[in-house]
């Protein structure tokens, strides 16, 4: 027996398929609503594997990037998968957008060698070159890779230690200003690095070429936080959604607000979920869609340690500002199922 057949989103030889059990998922019914915390199947009927998501919108197309796994022993923690959708509910698996050339022993590697895993991918489009830039956490470094298409393949360019820090969780934010050229790296400082800024949230600005950050950080939140996700609300200001630091275990969210990405002071707005575990989730991205904002998060525990099928929590964010000079208020309520808000 020869030839190949696509089974559960994976191309397999017919000889191999003859010796293994049939696919567990042959197809999936289209979704018409979101179901936070439930198993989420792609259009092939296979659980979506895209942890610590980064979302990209290109016209009417959405791309969901995420880490395949966190298990270094099997080599899958260097894969960044990409999924494509037109409605944010039904996703086609497009395979690996990026395969990190590692892992390597990190602490001893001189720049520009990559190290660590590929995690927390964030993708933006450079308005000057038209290329797509993927930024990933490759602790303790940050990896930069580029591609001509949002589907990849992304090619490794360099890895950096921004401001000399060892980097933990990170976010990338492209300020929607007049030209879209202002790009920021927001990260949690990893412990055991060369300075005392452990777990502080650092805000750094990329160079005009988007190949490194400027020598000095432009802002800092001096509280122990990780899981940053950055977004902007026109007429209101800038927000950095974070989690506390408890490993894989969930904890209360904490959101900070300022009028500028380069503000020297950020106001802590507290926990918009009003839940001690943020609905058993950790923030990874905030998506602006149809004039609304979506909280996008992972439910890590116990699904990572016990290798259970992955879970994600997507919920709408209610943003309000009682008066022009008032501090804005965020609220996220739990919903077993919900539909995308209509375009405003």
Secondary structure, DSSP 8 states (H G I E B T S, - for coil): ---EEEETTEEEEHHHHTTS---S-S-----SSB-TTS--B-TTS-B---EEEEEEEETTEEEEEEES---GGGTGGGEEEEEEESSSSS-EEEEEEEE-S----STT--TT---S--EEEEEEE-TTT--EEEEEEETTEEEEEEESSTT---EEEEEE-GGG--EEEEEEEE--SSSS--EEEEEEE-TTSSSS-TT-EEEEEB-TTSSSB-SS-SEEE-S--EEEEEEEETTTEEEEEEE---TTS---EEEEEESSTT-S--EEEE-TT-STTTTT-EEEEEEEETTEEEEEEE--TTTTTTT----EEEEEEEEE-SSTTS--EEE----SSB------
